[in-house]
Amino acid sequence: MKTFKGVGVCKVTLGAFIVGVILITIHLLTNQILPSDRIKRDRWLSFSGGIAAAYIFVYVLPAFHEEQASLEDTDGLAMESELYFVGLIGMLLFFGIQNVVNRSLNRSEKKSDESEIEVIERRVFWVQIFFFSIYNMLISFVVIQSQVQGIQVAFYSSAIGLHFFAVAHDMWRENSEMYNKYGRYVLAAGIVIGWLVGSFVTFDTLILAIIFSFISGAMILNVIKYEMPAEREAHFKWFLTGAIGYSLIVLMLKYFFDW
């Protein structure tokens, strides 16, 4: 996710294609890839959470600042916080959706009719899948517009891929049957749609920055919700290893490659 320099139809780079394939594979095979052993899985998710936290603090937030500064120079925005406000909207929207989902699930637990419970759970599932497919589509779109290549492929694949691992696993735990049967394919389709839109549709710099800010705000919330391990399940050494290790990699990439 780097600063967008101009207008034009983006070509799909080999790097962006590889990232897309990896993200699709993650959604389709998450629960076959993750360790079945509880302790190993918790360690893996703690490590993933550390990487996600580092990704937010050493890459996404500085990119926010870079986008805002570049738009102030080129588009003459009135304040210094417009894109941060868009990010807040993204966070609030996804928080609101999750709040509605949790309230619906709590109501279903109070029902005695099993058929009614199943109807509520199915509706909740499809609401989540719908919004997360849009989430996937926007992330895929941003990756295509960023035209990742070379070593950036590993950077995007590890950070965003591990983020998707945690999100997909959490959704699978809530409704494994529906997720395996329908959900993973709808989420993967969102990535494909993002590819197509990012490859063949033209947006100006301001619109690209708004999309980046909106999805970044949503990502910050989802990282906190899905990837920060609960205290009882956390393995701090693995979390710390992921956070510090990934931060050092990002800082070195910024220093040597001027990201």
MODELLER restraints for C-alpha pairs under 7 A, 6 or more apart:
rsr = mdl.restraints
at = mdl.atoms
rsr.add(forms.Gaussian(group=physical.xy_distance, feature=features.Distance(at['CA:1:A'], at['CA:142:A']), mean=6.65, stdev=0.5))
rsr.add(forms.Gaussian(group=physical.xy_distance, feature=features.Distance(at['CA:1:A'], at['CA:143:A']), mean=6.54, stdev=0.5))
rsr.add(forms.Gaussian(group=physical.xy_distance, feature=features.Distance(at['CA:1:A'], at['CA:146:A']), mean=5.82, stdev=0.5))
rsr.add(forms.Gaussian(group=physical.xy_distance, feature=features.Distance(at['CA:2:A'], at['CA:63:A']), mean=6.56, stdev=0.5))
rsr.add(forms.Gaussian(group=physical.xy_distance, feature=features.Distance(at['CA:2:A'], at['CA:146:A']), mean=6.07, stdev=0.5))
rsr.add(forms.Gaussian(group=physical.xy_distance, feature=features.Distance(at['CA:3:A'], at['CA:66:A']), mean=6.73, stdev=0.5))
rsr.add(forms.Gaussian(group=physical.xy_distance, feature=features.Distance(at['CA:3:A'], at['CA:67:A']), mean=5.69, stdev=0.5))
rsr.add(forms.Gaussian(group=physical.xy_distance, feature=features.Distance(at['CA:4:A'], at['CA:205:A']), mean=6.19, stdev=0.5))
rsr.add(forms.Gaussian(group=physical.xy_distance, feature=features.Distance(at['CA:4:A'], at['CA:208:A']), mean=7.00, stdev=0.5))
rsr.add(forms.Gaussian(group=physical.xy_distance, feature=features.Distance(at['CA:5:A'], at['CA:205:A']), mean=6.75, stdev=0.5))
rsr.add(forms.Gaussian(group=physical.xy_distance, feature=features.Distance(at['CA:6:A'], at['CA:204:A']), mean=6.60, stdev=0.5))
rsr.add(forms.Gaussian(group=physical.xy_distance, feature=features.Distance(at['CA:6:A'], at['CA:205:A']), mean=5.44, stdev=0.5))
rsr.add(forms.Gaussian(group=physical.xy_distance, feature=features.Distance(at['CA:7:A'], at['CA:202:A']), mean=6.73, stdev=0.5))
rsr.add(forms.Gaussian(group=physical.xy_distance, feature=features.Distance(at['CA:7:A'], at['CA:203:A']), mean=6.14, stdev=0.5))
rsr.add(forms.Gaussian(group=physical.xy_distance, feature=features.Distance(at['CA:7:A'], at['CA:204:A']), mean=4.89, stdev=0.5))
rsr.add(forms.Gaussian(group=physical.xy_distance, feature=features.Distance(at['CA:7:A'], at['CA:205:A']), mean=6.13, stdev=0.5))
rsr.add(forms.Gaussian(group=physical.xy_distance, feature=features.Distance(at['CA:8:A'], at['CA:202:A']), mean=5.42, stdev=0.5))
rsr.add(forms.Gaussian(group=physical.xy_distance, feature=features.Distance(at['CA:8:A'], at['CA:203:A']), mean=6.99, stdev=0.5))
rsr.add(forms.Gaussian(group=physical.xy_distance, feature=features.Distance(at['CA:9:A'], at['CA:199:A']), mean=6.31, stdev=0.5))
rsr.add(forms.Gaussian(group=physical.xy_distance, feature=features.Distance(at['CA:9:A'], at['CA:200:A']), mean=5.72, stdev=0.5))
rsr.add(forms.Gaussian(group=physical.xy_distance, feature=features.Distance(at['CA:9:A'], at['CA:201:A']), mean=6.05, stdev=0.5))
rsr.add(forms.Gaussian(group=physical.xy_distance, feature=features.Distance(at['CA:9:A'], at['CA:202:A']), mean=5.15, stdev=0.5))
rsr.add(forms.Gaussian(group=physical.xy_distance, feature=features.Distance(at['CA:10:A'], at['CA:145:A']), mean=5.99, stdev=0.5))
rsr.add(forms.Gaussian(group=physical.xy_distance, feature=features.Distance(at['CA:10:A'], at['CA:198:A']), mean=6.50, stdev=0.5))
rsr.add(forms.Gaussian(group=physical.xy_distance, feature=features.Distance(at['CA:10:A'], at['CA:199:A']), mean=5.03, stdev=0.5))
rsr.add(forms.Gaussian(group=physical.xy_distance, feature=features.Distance(at['CA:10:A'], at['CA:200:A']), mean=6.80, stdev=0.5))
rsr.add(forms.Gaussian(group=physical.xy_distance, feature=features.Distance(at['CA:11:A'], at['CA:199:A']), mean=5.51, stdev=0.5))
rsr.add(forms.Gaussian(group=physical.xy_distance, feature=features.Distance(at['CA:12:A'], at['CA:144:A']), mean=6.25, stdev=0.5))
rsr.add(forms.Gaussian(group=physical.xy_distance, feature=features.Distance(at['CA:12:A'], at['CA:147:A']), mean=6.94, stdev=0.5))
rsr.add(forms.Gaussian(group=physical.xy_distance, feature=features.Distance(at['CA:12:A'], at['CA:199:A']), mean=5.99, stdev=0.5))
rsr.add(forms.Gaussian(group=physical.xy_distance, feature=features.Distance(at['CA:13:A'], at['CA:147:A']), mean=5.93, stdev=0.5))
rsr.add(forms.Gaussian(group=physical.xy_distance, feature=features.Distance(at['CA:13:A'], at['CA:148:A']), mean=6.85, stdev=0.5))
rsr.add(forms.Gaussian(group=physical.xy_distance, feature=features.Distance(at['CA:13:A'], at['CA:149:A']), mean=6.75, stdev=0.5))
rsr.add(forms.Gaussian(group=physical.xy_distance, feature=features.Distance(at['CA:14:A'], at['CA:149:A']), mean=6.87, stdev=0.5))
rsr.add(forms.Gaussian(group=physical.xy_distance, feature=features.Distance(at['CA:15:A'], at['CA:148:A']), mean=5.42, stdev=0.5))
rsr.add(forms.Gaussian(group=physical.xy_distance, feature=features.Distance(at['CA:15:A'], at['CA:149:A']), mean=4.42, stdev=0.5))
rsr.add(forms.Gaussian(group=physical.xy_distance, feature=features.Distance(at['CA:15:A'], at['CA:150:A']), mean=6.59, stdev=0.5))
rsr.add(forms.Gaussian(group=physical.xy_distance, feature=features.Distance(at['CA:15:A'], at['CA:153:A']), mean=5.36, stdev=0.5))
rsr.add(forms.Gaussian(group=physical.xy_distance, feature=features.Distance(at['CA:16:A'], at['CA:143:A']), mean=6.42, stdev=0.5))
rsr.add(forms.Gaussian(group=physical.xy_distance, feature=features.Distance(at['CA:16:A'], at['CA:144:A']), mean=5.71, stdev=0.5))
rsr.add(forms.Gaussian(group=physical.xy_distance, feature=features.Distance(at['CA:16:A'], at['CA:147:A']), mean=6.25, stdev=0.5))
rsr.add(forms.Gaussian(group=physical.xy_distance, feature=features.Distance(at['CA:16:A'], at['CA:148:A']), mean=5.43, stdev=0.5))
rsr.add(forms.Gaussian(group=physical.xy_distance, feature=features.Distance(at['CA:16:A'], at['CA:149:A']), mean=6.85, stdev=0.5))
rsr.add(forms.Gaussian(group=physical.xy_distance, feature=features.Distance(at['CA:19:A'], at['CA:153:A']), mean=6.27, stdev=0.5))
rsr.add(forms.Gaussian(group=physical.xy_distance, feature=features.Distance(at['CA:19:A'], at['CA:156:A']), mean=6.93, stdev=0.5))
rsr.add(forms.Gaussian(group=physical.xy_distance, feature=features.Distance(at['CA:19:A'], at['CA:157:A']), mean=5.48, stdev=0.5))
rsr.add(forms.Gaussian(group=physical.xy_distance, feature=features.Distance(at['CA:20:A'], at['CA:140:A']), mean=6.99, stdev=0.5))
rsr.add(forms.Gaussian(group=physical.xy_distance, feature=features.Distance(at['CA:20:A'], at['CA:191:A']), mean=6.96, stdev=0.5))
rsr.add(forms.Gaussian(group=physical.xy_distance, feature=features.Distance(at['CA:22:A'], at['CA:157:A']), mean=6.85, stdev=0.5))
rsr.add(forms.Gaussian(group=physical.xy_distance, feature=features.Distance(at['CA:23:A'], at['CA:161:A']), mean=5.74, stdev=0.5))
rsr.add(forms.Gaussian(group=physical.xy_distance, feature=features.Distance(at['CA:24:A'], at['CA:188:A']), mean=5.06, stdev=0.5))
rsr.add(forms.Gaussian(group=physical.xy_distance, feature=features.Distance(at['CA:24:A'], at['CA:191:A']), mean=6.91, stdev=0.5))
rsr.add(forms.Gaussian(group=physical.xy_distance, feature=features.Distance(at['CA:26:A'], at['CA:161:A']), mean=6.97, stdev=0.5))
rsr.add(forms.Gaussian(group=physical.xy_distance, feature=features.Distance(at['CA:26:A'], at['CA:165:A']), mean=6.42, stdev=0.5))
rsr.add(forms.Gaussian(group=physical.xy_distance, feature=features.Distance(at['CA:27:A'], at['CA:168:A']), mean=6.28, stdev=0.5))
rsr.add(forms.Gaussian(group=physical.xy_distance, feature=features.Distance(at['CA:27:A'], at['CA:184:A']), mean=5.43, stdev=0.5))
rsr.add(forms.Gaussian(group=physical.xy_distance, feature=features.Distance(at['CA:27:A'], at['CA:187:A']), mean=6.92, stdev=0.5))
rsr.add(forms.Gaussian(group=physical.xy_distance, feature=features.Distance(at['CA:27:A'], at['CA:188:A']), mean=6.22, stdev=0.5))
rsr.add(forms.Gaussian(group=physical.xy_distance, feature=features.Distance(at['CA:28:A'], at['CA:184:A']), mean=5.51, stdev=0.5))
rsr.add(forms.Gaussian(group=physical.xy_distance, feature=features.Distance(at['CA:28:A'], at['CA:185:A']), mean=6.85, stdev=0.5))
rsr.add(forms.Gaussian(group=physical.xy_distance, feature=features.Distance(at['CA:30:A'], at['CA:165:A']), mean=6.13, stdev=0.5))
rsr.add(forms.Gaussian(group=physical.xy_distance, feature=features.Distance(at['CA:30:A'], at['CA:168:A']), mean=6.82, stdev=0.5))
rsr.add(forms.Gaussian(group=physical.xy_distance, feature=features.Distance(at['CA:30:A'], at['CA:169:A']), mean=6.66, stdev=0.5))
rsr.add(forms.Gaussian(group=physical.xy_distance, feature=features.Distance(at['CA:31:A'], at['CA:169:A']), mean=6.73, stdev=0.5))
rsr.add(forms.Gaussian(group=physical.xy_distance, feature=features.Distance(at['CA:34:A'], at['CA:41:A']), mean=6.42, stdev=0.5))
rsr.add(forms.Gaussian(group=physical.xy_distance, feature=features.Distance(at['CA:35:A'], at['CA:41:A']), mean=5.21, stdev=0.5))
rsr.add(forms.Gaussian(group=physical.xy_distance, feature=features.Distance(at['CA:42:A'], at['CA:233:A']), mean=6.09, stdev=0.5))
rsr.add(forms.Gaussian(group=physical.xy_distance, feature=features.Distance(at['CA:42:A'], at['CA:234:A']), mean=6.78, stdev=0.5))
rsr.add(forms.Gaussian(group=physical.xy_distance, feature=features.Distance(at['CA:43:A'], at['CA:235:A']), mean=5.74, stdev=0.5))
rsr.add(forms.Gaussian(group=physical.xy_distance, feature=features.Distance(at['CA:43:A'], at['CA:238:A']), mean=6.15, stdev=0.5))
rsr.add(forms.Gaussian(group=physical.xy_distance, feature=features.Distance(at['CA:45:A'], at['CA:166:A']), mean=6.85, stdev=0.5))
rsr.add(forms.Gaussian(group=physical.xy_distance, feature=features.Distance(at['CA:45:A'], at['CA:227:A']), mean=6.96, stdev=0.5))
rsr.add(forms.Gaussian(group=physical.xy_distance, feature=features.Distance(at['CA:46:A'], at['CA:229:A']), mean=5.83, stdev=0.5))
rsr.add(forms.Gaussian(group=physical.xy_distance, feature=features.Distance(at['CA:46:A'], at['CA:234:A']), mean=5.93, stdev=0.5))
rsr.add(forms.Gaussian(group=physical.xy_distance, feature=features.Distance(at['CA:46:A'], at['CA:235:A']), mean=5.89, stdev=0.5))
rsr.add(forms.Gaussian(group=physical.xy_distance, feature=features.Distance(at['CA:46:A'], at['CA:238:A']), mean=5.81, stdev=0.5))
rsr.add(forms.Gaussian(group=physical.xy_distance, feature=features.Distance(at['CA:46:A'], at['CA:239:A']), mean=4.73, stdev=0.5))
rsr.add(forms.Gaussian(group=physical.xy_distance, feature=features.Distance(at['CA:47:A'], at['CA:238:A']), mean=4.75, stdev=0.5))
rsr.add(forms.Gaussian(group=physical.xy_distance, feature=features.Distance(at['CA:47:A'], at['CA:239:A']), mean=4.48, stdev=0.5))
rsr.add(forms.Gaussian(group=physical.xy_distance, feature=features.Distance(at['CA:47:A'], at['CA:241:A']), mean=6.80, stdev=0.5))
rsr.add(forms.Gaussian(group=physical.xy_distance, feature=features.Distance(at['CA:47:A'], at['CA:242:A']), mean=4.86, stdev=0.5))
rsr.add(forms.Gaussian(group=physical.xy_distance, feature=features.Distance(at['CA:48:A'], at['CA:162:A']), mean=5.71, stdev=0.5))
rsr.add(forms.Gaussian(group=physical.xy_distance, feature=features.Distance(at['CA:48:A'], at['CA:227:A']), mean=6.95, stdev=0.5))
rsr.add(forms.Gaussian(group=physical.xy_distance, feature=features.Distance(at['CA:48:A'], at['CA:242:A']), mean=6.58, stdev=0.5))
rsr.add(forms.Gaussian(group=physical.xy_distance, feature=features.Distance(at['CA:49:A'], at['CA:227:A']), mean=4.47, stdev=0.5))
rsr.add(forms.Gaussian(group=physical.xy_distance, feature=features.Distance(at['CA:49:A'], at['CA:228:A']), mean=5.27, stdev=0.5))
rsr.add(forms.Gaussian(group=physical.xy_distance, feature=features.Distance(at['CA:49:A'], at['CA:229:A']), mean=6.80, stdev=0.5))
rsr.add(forms.Gaussian(group=physical.xy_distance, feature=features.Distance(at['CA:49:A'], at['CA:239:A']), mean=6.26, stdev=0.5))
rsr.add(forms.Gaussian(group=physical.xy_distance, feature=features.Distance(at['CA:50:A'], at['CA:239:A']), mean=4.42, stdev=0.5))
rsr.add(forms.Gaussian(group=physical.xy_distance, feature=features.Distance(at['CA:50:A'], at['CA:240:A']), mean=6.05, stdev=0.5))
rsr.add(forms.Gaussian(group=physical.xy_distance, feature=features.Distance(at['CA:50:A'], at['CA:242:A']), mean=4.49, stdev=0.5))
rsr.add(forms.Gaussian(group=physical.xy_distance, feature=features.Distance(at['CA:50:A'], at['CA:243:A']), mean=4.04, stdev=0.5))
rsr.add(forms.Gaussian(group=physical.xy_distance, feature=features.Distance(at['CA:51:A'], at['CA:159:A']), mean=6.54, stdev=0.5))
rsr.add(forms.Gaussian(group=physical.xy_distance, feature=features.Distance(at['CA:51:A'], at['CA:242:A']), mean=4.75, stdev=0.5))
rsr.add(forms.Gaussian(group=physical.xy_distance, feature=features.Distance(at['CA:51:A'], at['CA:243:A']), mean=4.78, stdev=0.5))
rsr.add(forms.Gaussian(group=physical.xy_distance, feature=features.Distance(at['CA:51:A'], at['CA:246:A']), mean=5.73, stdev=0.5))
rsr.add(forms.Gaussian(group=physical.xy_distance, feature=features.Distance(at['CA:52:A'], at['CA:159:A']), mean=6.23, stdev=0.5))
rsr.add(forms.Gaussian(group=physical.xy_distance, feature=features.Distance(at['CA:52:A'], at['CA:163:A']), mean=6.40, stdev=0.5))
rsr.add(forms.Gaussian(group=physical.xy_distance, feature=features.Distance(at['CA:52:A'], at['CA:223:A']), mean=6.37, stdev=0.5))
rsr.add(forms.Gaussian(group=physical.xy_distance, feature=features.Distance(at['CA:53:A'], at['CA:243:A']), mean=6.42, stdev=0.5))
rsr.add(forms.Gaussian(group=physical.xy_distance, feature=features.Distance(at['CA:54:A'], at['CA:243:A']), mean=5.02, stdev=0.5))
rsr.add(forms.Gaussian(group=physical.xy_distance, feature=features.Distance(at['CA:54:A'], at['CA:246:A']), mean=6.36, stdev=0.5))
rsr.add(forms.Gaussian(group=physical.xy_distance, feature=features.Distance(at['CA:54:A'], at['CA:247:A']), mean=5.52, stdev=0.5))
rsr.add(forms.Gaussian(group=physical.xy_distance, feature=features.Distance(at['CA:55:A'], at['CA:159:A']), mean=6.59, stdev=0.5))
rsr.add(forms.Gaussian(group=physical.xy_distance, feature=features.Distance(at['CA:56:A'], at['CA:220:A']), mean=6.70, stdev=0.5))
rsr.add(forms.Gaussian(group=physical.xy_distance, feature=features.Distance(at['CA:58:A'], at['CA:247:A']), mean=6.50, stdev=0.5))
rsr.add(forms.Gaussian(group=physical.xy_distance, feature=features.Distance(at['CA:60:A'], at['CA:216:A']), mean=6.95, stdev=0.5))
rsr.add(forms.Gaussian(group=physical.xy_distance, feature=features.Distance(at['CA:64:A'], at['CA:213:A']), mean=6.81, stdev=0.5))
rsr.add(forms.Gaussian(group=physical.xy_distance, feature=features.Distance(at['CA:67:A'], at['CA:209:A']), mean=6.47, stdev=0.5))
rsr.add(forms.Gaussian(group=physical.xy_distance, feature=features.Distance(at['CA:68:A'], at['CA:80:A']), mean=6.86, stdev=0.5))
rsr.add(forms.Gaussian(group=physical.xy_distance, feature=features.Distance(at['CA:68:A'], at['CA:83:A']), mean=6.16, stdev=0.5))
rsr.add(forms.Gaussian(group=physical.xy_distance, feature=features.Distance(at['CA:71:A'], at['CA:77:A']), mean=6.83, stdev=0.5))
rsr.add(forms.Gaussian(group=physical.xy_distance, feature=features.Distance(at['CA:83:A'], at['CA:210:A']), mean=6.42, stdev=0.5))
rsr.add(forms.Gaussian(group=physical.xy_distance, feature=features.Distance(at['CA:83:A'], at['CA:213:A']), mean=5.82, stdev=0.5))
rsr.add(forms.Gaussian(group=physical.xy_distance, feature=features.Distance(at['CA:84:A'], at['CA:213:A']), mean=6.88, stdev=0.5))
rsr.add(forms.Gaussian(group=physical.xy_distance, feature=features.Distance(at['CA:86:A'], at['CA:210:A']), mean=6.64, stdev=0.5))
rsr.add(forms.Gaussian(group=physical.xy_distance, feature=features.Distance(at['CA:86:A'], at['CA:213:A']), mean=5.90, stdev=0.5))
rsr.add(forms.Gaussian(group=physical.xy_distance, feature=features.Distance(at['CA:86:A'], at['CA:214:A']), mean=5.36, stdev=0.5))
rsr.add(forms.Gaussian(group=physical.xy_distance, feature=features.Distance(at['CA:87:A'], at['CA:213:A']), mean=4.75, stdev=0.5))
rsr.add(forms.Gaussian(group=physical.xy_distance, feature=features.Distance(at['CA:87:A'], at['CA:214:A']), mean=4.46, stdev=0.5))
rsr.add(forms.Gaussian(group=physical.xy_distance, feature=features.Distance(at['CA:87:A'], at['CA:216:A']), mean=6.17, stdev=0.5))
rsr.add(forms.Gaussian(group=physical.xy_distance, feature=features.Distance(at['CA:87:A'], at['CA:217:A']), mean=4.04, stdev=0.5))
rsr.add(forms.Gaussian(group=physical.xy_distance, feature=features.Distance(at['CA:88:A'], at['CA:217:A']), mean=5.72, stdev=0.5))
rsr.add(forms.Gaussian(group=physical.xy_distance, feature=features.Distance(at['CA:89:A'], at['CA:214:A']), mean=6.75, stdev=0.5))
rsr.add(forms.Gaussian(group=physical.xy_distance, feature=features.Distance(at['CA:90:A'], at['CA:214:A']), mean=4.63, stdev=0.5))
rsr.add(forms.Gaussian(group=physical.xy_distance, feature=features.Distance(at['CA:90:A'], at['CA:215:A']), mean=6.20, stdev=0.5))
rsr.add(forms.Gaussian(group=physical.xy_distance, feature=features.Distance(at['CA:90:A'], at['CA:217:A']), mean=4.96, stdev=0.5))
rsr.add(forms.Gaussian(group=physical.xy_distance, feature=features.Distance(at['CA:90:A'], at['CA:218:A']), mean=4.80, stdev=0.5))
rsr.add(forms.Gaussian(group=physical.xy_distance, feature=features.Distance(at['CA:91:A'], at['CA:217:A']), mean=4.71, stdev=0.5))
rsr.add(forms.Gaussian(group=physical.xy_distance, feature=features.Distance(at['CA:91:A'], at['CA:218:A']), mean=4.36, stdev=0.5))
rsr.add(forms.Gaussian(group=physical.xy_distance, feature=features.Distance(at['CA:91:A'], at['CA:221:A']), mean=5.75, stdev=0.5))
rsr.add(forms.Gaussian(group=physical.xy_distance, feature=features.Distance(at['CA:94:A'], at['CA:218:A']), mean=6.16, stdev=0.5))
rsr.add(forms.Gaussian(group=physical.xy_distance, feature=features.Distance(at['CA:101:A'], at['CA:124:A']), mean=5.78, stdev=0.5))
rsr.add(forms.Gaussian(group=physical.xy_distance, feature=features.Distance(at['CA:105:A'], at['CA:121:A']), mean=6.78, stdev=0.5))
rsr.add(forms.Gaussian(group=physical.xy_distance, feature=features.Distance(at['CA:108:A'], at['CA:117:A']), mean=5.11, stdev=0.5))
rsr.add(forms.Gaussian(group=physical.xy_distance, feature=features.Distance(at['CA:108:A'], at['CA:120:A']), mean=6.36, stdev=0.5))
rsr.add(forms.Gaussian(group=physical.xy_distance, feature=features.Distance(at['CA:111:A'], at['CA:117:A']), mean=6.40, stdev=0.5))
rsr.add(forms.Gaussian(group=physical.xy_distance, feature=features.Distance(at['CA:129:A'], at['CA:183:A']), mean=6.20, stdev=0.5))
rsr.add(forms.Gaussian(group=physical.xy_distance, feature=features.Distance(at['CA:129:A'], at['CA:187:A']), mean=6.85, stdev=0.5))
rsr.add(forms.Gaussian(group=physical.xy_distance, feature=features.Distance(at['CA:132:A'], at['CA:187:A']), mean=6.80, stdev=0.5))
rsr.add(forms.Gaussian(group=physical.xy_distance, feature=features.Distance(at['CA:133:A'], at['CA:186:A']), mean=6.48, stdev=0.5))
rsr.add(forms.Gaussian(group=physical.xy_distance, feature=features.Distance(at['CA:133:A'], at['CA:187:A']), mean=4.62, stdev=0.5))
rsr.add(forms.Gaussian(group=physical.xy_distance, feature=features.Distance(at['CA:133:A'], at['CA:190:A']), mean=4.70, stdev=0.5))
rsr.add(forms.Gaussian(group=physical.xy_distance, feature=features.Distance(at['CA:134:A'], at['CA:190:A']), mean=6.15, stdev=0.5))
rsr.add(forms.Gaussian(group=physical.xy_distance, feature=features.Distance(at['CA:136:A'], at['CA:187:A']), mean=6.71, stdev=0.5))
rsr.add(forms.Gaussian(group=physical.xy_distance, feature=features.Distance(at['CA:136:A'], at['CA:190:A']), mean=5.46, stdev=0.5))
rsr.add(forms.Gaussian(group=physical.xy_distance, feature=features.Distance(at['CA:136:A'], at['CA:191:A']), mean=5.36, stdev=0.5))
rsr.add(forms.Gaussian(group=physical.xy_distance, feature=features.Distance(at['CA:137:A'], at['CA:190:A']), mean=4.50, stdev=0.5))
rsr.add(forms.Gaussian(group=physical.xy_distance, feature=features.Distance(at['CA:137:A'], at['CA:191:A']), mean=4.76, stdev=0.5))
rsr.add(forms.Gaussian(group=physical.xy_distance, feature=features.Distance(at['CA:137:A'], at['CA:193:A']), mean=6.02, stdev=0.5))
rsr.add(forms.Gaussian(group=physical.xy_distance, feature=features.Distance(at['CA:137:A'], at['CA:194:A']), mean=4.20, stdev=0.5))
rsr.add(forms.Gaussian(group=physical.xy_distance, feature=features.Distance(at['CA:138:A'], at['CA:194:A']), mean=6.02, stdev=0.5))
rsr.add(forms.Gaussian(group=physical.xy_distance, feature=features.Distance(at['CA:138:A'], at['CA:215:A']), mean=6.69, stdev=0.5))
rsr.add(forms.Gaussian(group=physical.xy_distance, feature=features.Distance(at['CA:139:A'], at['CA:215:A']), mean=6.86, stdev=0.5))
rsr.add(forms.Gaussian(group=physical.xy_distance, feature=features.Distance(at['CA:140:A'], at['CA:191:A']), mean=5.36, stdev=0.5))
rsr.add(forms.Gaussian(group=physical.xy_distance, feature=features.Distance(at['CA:140:A'], at['CA:194:A']), mean=4.89, stdev=0.5))
rsr.add(forms.Gaussian(group=physical.xy_distance, feature=features.Distance(at['CA:140:A'], at['CA:195:A']), mean=5.94, stdev=0.5))
rsr.add(forms.Gaussian(group=physical.xy_distance, feature=features.Distance(at['CA:141:A'], at['CA:194:A']), mean=4.42, stdev=0.5))
rsr.add(forms.Gaussian(group=physical.xy_distance, feature=features.Distance(at['CA:141:A'], at['CA:195:A']), mean=5.73, stdev=0.5))
rsr.add(forms.Gaussian(group=physical.xy_distance, feature=features.Distance(at['CA:141:A'], at['CA:197:A']), mean=6.67, stdev=0.5))
rsr.add(forms.Gaussian(group=physical.xy_distance, feature=features.Distance(at['CA:141:A'], at['CA:198:A']), mean=4.80, stdev=0.5))
rsr.add(forms.Gaussian(group=physical.xy_distance, feature=features.Distance(at['CA:142:A'], at['CA:212:A']), mean=6.58, stdev=0.5))
rsr.add(forms.Gaussian(group=physical.xy_distance, feature=features.Distance(at['CA:144:A'], at['CA:195:A']), mean=6.37, stdev=0.5))
rsr.add(forms.Gaussian(group=physical.xy_distance, feature=features.Distance(at['CA:144:A'], at['CA:198:A']), mean=5.58, stdev=0.5))
rsr.add(forms.Gaussian(group=physical.xy_distance, feature=features.Distance(at['CA:144:A'], at['CA:199:A']), mean=6.81, stdev=0.5))
rsr.add(forms.Gaussian(group=physical.xy_distance, feature=features.Distance(at['CA:145:A'], at['CA:198:A']), mean=5.90, stdev=0.5))
rsr.add(forms.Gaussian(group=physical.xy_distance, feature=features.Distance(at['CA:166:A'], at['CA:226:A']), mean=5.95, stdev=0.5))
rsr.add(forms.Gaussian(group=physical.xy_distance, feature=features.Distance(at['CA:166:A'], at['CA:227:A']), mean=5.98, stdev=0.5))
rsr.add(forms.Gaussian(group=physical.xy_distance, feature=features.Distance(at['CA:167:A'], at['CA:226:A']), mean=5.90, stdev=0.5))
rsr.add(forms.Gaussian(group=physical.xy_distance, feature=features.Distance(at['CA:172:A'], at['CA:179:A']), mean=5.57, stdev=0.5))
rsr.add(forms.Gaussian(group=physical.xy_distance, feature=features.Distance(at['CA:253:A'], at['CA:259:A']), mean=6.73, stdev=0.5))
